[in-house]
Amino acid sequence: MTFLFGISGSEFIIVVLVVLLLFGSKKIPDFARMLGKGMNEFRRATDEIKREFKENTQDINEEITDSRQYLDREMTAINDKFKEEAKDLDPYNLDKKDEEQKEEESNPTGDNENNSSTKKEGKRSGSVSREDEIID
């Protein structure tokens, strides 16, 4: 089992024993304290770098957000234009009949004007497919 940097558990124990023999038990707490202070200083430095990075990139993030909102508005406008043009190209008014079908599904009580008009005409109630409309 690899523990740290490719060192197994038994090799790590040997390294700890060698350090204990070389420096003695009185120096090891000082080394641990220095190591802790160094890690704390490193953490502070990384937090400072992150804070500066966020402050300096805030303008870029605002620009990206503004650009994204502008593009969304433009795409919506273009989609609306295509939908308007597509209505002119729909010779069987299938989009309108799809909307009526959705209204029927959302209002199952039958109080809808479209339901009464289709019953008067003698057409069957239910879903209408595009093939049915072309055949009629």
BELKAUR-V802339 format. One record per backbone hydrogen bond with DSSP energy under -0.5 kcal/mol. CO is the residue of the C=O (numbers start at 0). NH is the residue of the N-H. If there is no record, write none. Layout:
BEGIN
co & nh
CO & NH
CO & NH
END
This chain:
BEGIN
co & nh
0 & 8
3 & 6
6 & 2
6 & 3
7 & 11
8 & 12
9 & 13
10 & 14
11 & 15
12 & 16
13 & 17
14 & 18
15 & 19
16 & 20
17 & 21
18 & 22
19 & 23
22 & 26
23 & 27
24 & 28
26 & 30
27 & 31
28 & 32
29 & 33
30 & 34
31 & 35
32 & 36
33 & 37
34 & 38
35 & 39
36 & 40
37 & 41
38 & 42
39 & 43
40 & 44
41 & 45
42 & 46
43 & 47
44 & 48
45 & 49
46 & 50
47 & 51
48 & 52
49 & 53
50 & 54
51 & 55
52 & 56
53 & 57
56 & 60
57 & 61
58 & 62
59 & 63
60 & 64
61 & 65
62 & 66
63 & 67
64 & 68
65 & 69
66 & 70
67 & 71
68 & 72
69 & 73
70 & 74
71 & 75
72 & 76
73 & 77
74 & 78
75 & 79
76 & 80
77 & 81
78 & 82
79 & 83
80 & 84
81 & 85
82 & 86
83 & 87
84 & 88
86 & 89
88 & 90
89 & 92
92 & 96
93 & 97
94 & 98
95 & 99
96 & 100
97 & 101
98 & 102
99 & 103
100 & 104
101 & 105
102 & 106
106 & 109
111 & 115
112 & 116
113 & 117
114 & 118
115 & 119
116 & 120
117 & 121
117 & 122
118 & 121
126 & 128
128 & 132
129 & 133
130 & 134
131 & 135
END
